[in-house]
């Protein structure tokens, strides 16, 4: 649990995007299923895709085609996957239940909020617009030279908000989110409702400062 003095110090909440703020698994899954269909493979269910969704193209190509970044066909398949995703980027993507209410609660308390994601700007910007949210800052996977778990994106966000890192907390659904937050000197909040990645245990094993089961649980920690 976050101590009272730390709660009072929080002036901004930063969110991971896929699996934390927005449920993008269905549209990511549809893109990899188009590649599978082109090769005569049956479609994967959303439940099969979901654990890999936080890893973007890398995760979807792994579960969908058994490809790893070192494989010869990886780059061409990655571009094909991204083309399919770009063409149908916000068909079934939605904010997670409770996110709209949470963002309203942050605004009522005068707290800034932002998005820090490894997703590229070309995908993040149209999704943010389509979902109708208005973050105070957006940091994408191509905003800084490094992506999470490196602290650079989170430090960039704090700078954009003119806040010290210790005045921000970071909410995410993957081990690398917790690692990035701690490396940046921010409090790390892990979510149980997200995708959680693969091969890295569950949220309660990541050493986060707090773990929440529902977005609105965050309000009690601020």
C-alpha positions as CSV (number, residue, x, y, z in Angstrom):
1,X,0.0,0.0,0.0
2,X,1.2,3.5,-0.8
3,X,1.8,5.6,2.3
4,X,-0.2,8.7,3.0
5,X,2.6,11.2,2.3
6,X,3.2,9.5,-1.1
7,X,-0.5,9.7,-1.9
8,X,-0.5,13.5,-1.2
9,X,2.6,13.9,-3.5
10,X,0.9,12.5,-6.5
11,X,0.1,15.1,-9.1
12,X,-0.2,13.0,-12.3
13,X,-1.1,9.5,-13.3
14,X,0.5,8.0,-16.3
15,X,-1.0,4.9,-18.0
16,X,0.3,2.2,-20.3
17,X,-2.1,1.9,-23.2
18,X,-2.7,-1.6,-24.4
19,X,-4.1,-3.8,-21.6
20,X,-4.3,-0.9,-19.1
21,X,-6.2,2.0,-20.6
22,X,-7.7,0.3,-23.7
23,X,-8.7,-3.2,-24.6
24,X,-7.1,-3.6,-28.0
25,X,-6.7,-7.4,-28.1
26,X,-9.6,-8.0,-30.4
27,X,-8.3,-5.7,-33.2
28,X,-4.7,-6.9,-32.7
29,X,-6.0,-10.5,-32.9
30,X,-8.0,-9.7,-36.1
31,X,-4.9,-8.5,-37.7
32,X,-2.9,-11.6,-37.0
33,X,-5.9,-13.7,-38.0
34,X,-5.8,-12.1,-41.4
35,X,-2.2,-13.2,-41.8
36,X,-3.2,-16.7,-40.7
37,X,-6.1,-16.9,-43.1
38,X,-3.8,-15.9,-46.0
39,X,-1.7,-18.9,-45.1
40,X,-4.7,-21.3,-44.6
41,X,-4.5,-21.4,-40.8
42,X,-7.7,-21.2,-38.6
43,X,-8.4,-18.1,-36.6
44,X,-7.2,-17.8,-33.0
45,X,-9.7,-16.8,-30.3
46,X,-9.3,-13.5,-28.5
47,X,-8.5,-15.5,-25.3
48,X,-5.6,-17.1,-27.1
49,X,-4.3,-13.8,-28.3
50,X,-4.9,-11.7,-25.2
51,X,-1.8,-12.7,-23.1
52,X,0.5,-11.6,-26.1
53,X,-1.3,-8.3,-26.9
54,X,0.9,-6.1,-24.7
55,X,3.9,-7.1,-26.7
56,X,2.4,-5.7,-30.0
57,X,3.7,-7.2,-33.3
58,X,6.4,-9.2,-31.6
59,X,3.9,-10.9,-29.3
60,X,1.2,-11.4,-32.0
61,X,3.7,-12.9,-34.5
62,X,4.9,-15.2,-31.9
63,X,1.5,-16.6,-31.0
64,X,0.0,-16.4,-34.5
65,X,2.8,-17.6,-36.7
66,X,5.5,-18.9,-34.3
67,X,7.9,-16.2,-35.5
68,X,10.6,-14.6,-33.3
69,X,12.6,-11.4,-34.2
70,X,15.6,-13.4,-35.2
71,X,13.7,-15.4,-37.8
72,X,14.3,-14.5,-41.5
73,X,10.7,-13.9,-42.3
74,X,10.0,-11.8,-39.2
75,X,10.5,-8.3,-40.7
76,X,8.3,-8.9,-43.7
77,X,5.6,-10.5,-41.6
78,X,5.8,-7.7,-39.1
79,X,5.1,-5.1,-41.9
80,X,2.2,-7.2,-43.2
81,X,0.8,-7.5,-39.7
82,X,1.1,-3.7,-39.1
83,X,-0.6,-3.0,-42.5
84,X,-3.6,-5.2,-41.5
85,X,-3.8,-3.6,-38.1
86,X,-3.5,0.0,-39.5
87,X,-6.4,-0.7,-41.8
88,X,-8.8,-1.8,-39.0
89,X,-7.3,-0.2,-36.0
90,X,-10.4,0.7,-33.9
91,X,-13.2,-1.7,-34.8
92,X,-13.6,-3.5,-31.4
93,X,-11.1,-1.5,-29.3
94,X,-12.7,0.0,-26.2
95,X,-11.6,1.7,-23.0
96,X,-11.7,-0.8,-20.2
97,X,-14.8,-0.6,-17.9
98,X,-14.2,2.0,-15.3
99,X,-11.6,4.0,-17.2
100,X,-13.9,6.8,-18.2
101,X,-15.1,7.2,-14.6
102,X,-11.5,7.1,-13.4
103,X,-10.4,9.8,-15.8
104,X,-13.3,11.9,-14.5
105,X,-12.2,11.3,-10.9
106,X,-8.7,12.4,-11.8
107,X,-10.0,15.6,-13.4
108,X,-12.1,16.3,-10.3
109,X,-9.1,16.1,-8.1
110,X,-7.0,18.4,-10.4
111,X,-4.6,15.6,-11.3
112,X,-3.0,15.5,-14.8
113,X,-2.9,12.2,-16.7
114,X,-1.0,10.9,-19.6
115,X,-0.2,7.9,-21.8
116,X,3.2,6.2,-22.0
117,X,3.2,3.3,-24.4
118,X,5.6,1.3,-26.6
119,X,3.0,1.5,-29.4
120,X,4.2,3.7,-32.3
121,X,2.7,7.2,-32.8
122,X,1.1,6.2,-36.1
123,X,-1.2,3.8,-34.2
124,X,-1.5,5.5,-30.9
125,X,-2.6,8.9,-32.2
126,X,-5.7,7.7,-34.2
127,X,-6.7,5.4,-31.4
128,X,-6.6,8.2,-28.8
129,X,-8.7,10.3,-31.1
130,X,-11.2,7.5,-31.8
131,X,-11.6,6.7,-28.1
132,X,-12.4,10.3,-27.4
133,X,-9.9,10.8,-24.5
134,X,-7.8,13.9,-24.0
135,X,-4.6,13.1,-22.2
136,X,-2.3,15.9,-21.0
137,X,0.7,14.1,-22.6
138,X,1.2,11.1,-24.9
139,X,4.6,9.4,-25.2
140,X,4.9,6.6,-27.7
141,X,7.4,4.0,-28.6
142,X,9.1,6.2,-31.1
143,X,9.0,9.4,-29.0
144,X,12.3,8.7,-27.3
145,X,15.4,6.6,-28.4
146,X,14.5,3.9,-25.9
147,X,11.2,2.1,-25.0
148,X,10.0,0.5,-21.8
149,X,11.4,-1.0,-19.6
150,X,13.9,1.9,-20.1
151,X,12.9,4.9,-18.0
152,X,13.3,7.4,-20.8
153,X,9.7,7.5,-21.9
154,X,8.4,8.0,-18.4
155,X,11.0,10.7,-17.7
156,X,9.9,12.4,-21.0
157,X,6.3,12.4,-19.8
158,X,7.2,13.9,-16.5
159,X,9.1,16.6,-18.2
160,X,6.2,17.3,-20.6
161,X,4.0,17.8,-17.5
162,X,6.7,19.9,-15.8
163,X,6.7,17.5,-12.8
164,X,9.3,15.6,-10.9
165,X,9.2,11.9,-11.5
166,X,8.3,11.3,-7.9
167,X,5.2,13.4,-8.4
168,X,3.9,10.8,-10.9
169,X,2.7,7.3,-10.7
170,X,2.6,4.8,-13.5
171,X,-0.1,2.2,-14.1
172,X,0.5,-0.8,-16.3
173,X,-0.3,-4.4,-17.0
174,X,3.2,-5.8,-17.7
175,X,6.4,-6.5,-15.8
176,X,8.3,-4.0,-17.9
177,X,5.8,-1.2,-16.8
178,X,6.8,-1.8,-13.2
179,X,10.5,-1.9,-14.1
180,X,10.2,1.3,-16.1
181,X,8.4,3.1,-13.3
182,X,10.9,2.1,-10.6
183,X,13.8,3.0,-12.9
184,X,12.3,6.4,-13.5
185,X,11.7,7.0,-9.7
186,X,7.9,6.8,-10.0
187,X,5.5,4.7,-8.0
188,X,4.4,1.6,-9.9
189,X,0.8,0.4,-9.9
190,X,0.1,-3.0,-11.6
191,X,-3.4,-4.0,-12.8
192,X,-4.9,-7.4,-12.5
193,X,-7.5,-6.8,-15.3
194,X,-4.9,-6.4,-18.1
195,X,-3.0,-8.7,-20.4
196,X,0.0,-9.4,-18.1
197,X,2.4,-10.5,-20.9
198,X,4.0,-14.0,-21.0
199,X,6.7,-15.7,-19.1
200,X,6.9,-13.1,-16.4
201,X,4.5,-14.3,-13.6
202,X,1.5,-12.4,-12.4
203,X,1.1,-8.8,-11.3
204,X,1.6,-9.6,-7.6
205,X,5.1,-11.0,-8.4
206,X,6.4,-7.9,-10.0
207,X,7.3,-5.8,-7.0
208,X,4.8,-3.0,-7.7
209,X,3.9,-0.5,-5.0
210,X,0.3,-1.5,-5.3
211,X,-1.9,-3.9,-7.4
212,X,-5.4,-3.0,-8.4
213,X,-8.2,-5.3,-9.6
214,X,-10.3,-2.5,-11.2
215,X,-9.5,0.9,-12.6
216,X,-11.5,2.7,-10.0
217,X,-9.5,1.0,-7.2
218,X,-6.8,3.5,-8.1
219,X,-8.8,6.4,-6.7
220,X,-8.2,5.1,-3.1
221,X,-4.5,5.3,-3.7
222,X,-4.3,8.9,-4.7
